[in-house]
């Protein structure tokens, strides 16, 4: 993967090219930015640049032996670590799936990845065994590259196990580099943050996403602009919208809001029974979409503008809800959904949790 393959992020690319050209690469870099902005893609492309045998002013050459291996994600000195599902799982168990994931869409979100692993009702994590495997791999000498590089996606999933890597990150073996790609700074251990140089990535503009869609999906300019507007800076979401125009989360949310408005107990129980079967990662993804919907509603109330990032059906529902909801009620609804993300992560019973939330939402609607 080369810098020319990436969407936008010109400022960050320029900074990384300067680091590589000056051979002033810190031993640990943390790429931090919103979902779909390209943190993982940047880390992978930078790893290839560092191993390239003939790097140029615009990045890796793309033709040397090291580049061929890096582009196939099989370079022996570029190691990958990422969330998996299960108590004792390690990343090497899923390298085939991981390479396919990177080839298909390195801008995709972590929920999409975990569903490919069959997360069902389990949550993703980076395990103790994975940390021990990282320590072992990076203690070896390089096979053929200039550096030993670890690309870790979503270090947020380390949790307390990240403490096992602190000494290694602070005092790595010679020619060892950590490239971490993250989205939520608050979920990363401060002791890890303090050992990394932060590289903040920018939210992609609608124009950059439109150009990317035209290049990768061959969309006409009008359709590309429509999808870019809905994606709100998330290129992974934009690709998903281009490939799958219908959004299951949107339909599920609108159905839930209508049932909560009516408050029919039989309907709510049936809905929560069905929803509980989706699995925890899908439930968290749904709640994040619900928070997005409420944010756009707040913008609609504040500005009375039609320029909100919702599809036509969602926009119509938002307009109707705006007639009966004020800022205080929307804030209460957002707090409920935000709390539910916290409870789901701590393995709350989803049937009880979402039935209670549905009742609370009905009371907010009717208060």
C-alpha positions, 0 to 999 in steps of 0.5 A: 500500500502506497501513499498514492493509494490513500484518500486525502491526508496530504498534511500527514503524508508530507510529515511522514515523508519528511520523517522517513527522508531524514531518518528521524523516525520515532520508535513509536507513532500513534496515528489518531483520527476519526473512523474512516479517516485512514489511520490504518491505511497510513500506518500500513503505507508508512510501514512499506515506505520504511522497508522500501529498498529505493524510496523516493520523494513521493513514497515507496517505489512499489517495484522492489522486492520489499514493496511487493511483499509489503503490498501483499502483507507478507513482509516478514519484518512487518507484523500486524496486531488487531482485535480478535474474538476469544479469550486466548486468540492471537492475530497470527490465527487470522492472518488470511482474513486480515490480508483479505480485509486490508485488500478489500477496504482498509478504511472499514470500521472495527465492527465490520472486521469483528463480524467477519470473525463471527463475533456474534455475542462476543466482544473484541479484544487484544489478549494477554497471549497476543501481547506475549506473542508481540514481545516474542516476535519483536525480540527476534532479529530482522529477517531482511528489512531495515526495521522490525515494525509492528502495526497495531490497529485499535490499541483501545482494545488492549485494556489493562493488557497494554501494561505488558507492552510498556517496557517494550515500547519505552525501550524497544530493541534496535531498529524496532518501530511501533505504528499504532492506529487508533480512533479513541484517545480516551480508551488508550492507557495514558502510559502507552500514550506518553510513550508514543509520538502523536500523529493526528489525522484530519477528517476527510472532506466531502470533496476528497471522499467524492474523488475517492468514490469516483476512482474506486467505484466509478460513480458519477459526480452527483452520486459520489457527492450525495454519498460523501455528504451522508458519510460525514468524513468516513470513507469506509462508510462511504464505500459501504453506502456505495456498495449497499445503499440500504442501511440496516441500522437506519431501518432498525432505528426508525422502527424502534423510535416508532415503537417507543413513541407508541409505547405498546408493550407487546411490540417493545418486548418483541423488538428487544427479543429480536435486537438481543440476538444481534450480538454485542458488537452490532448492538454497539454499532447500532447505538453509535448510529443512533447517536449520529441520528440525534446529533443531526436532529440537534443540528436541524433544530438549531439551524432549521437547515436541510443540510443534515447528513441523513437519507430522505426517509431518516430526514423525514422522521427527523423533521417529524420528531423535531416538531415534538422534541426539544433540545432537553429531550434529545439530550436525554435520549442521547444520554440513554444511548451513550449509557447503553454503550457503556453497559453493553461493553460490560456485558449487561443483559441486552433484553433487560437493558433495551426494554428498560431503555425503550420504556424510558424513551417512551416516557421522554417522548410523552413527557 
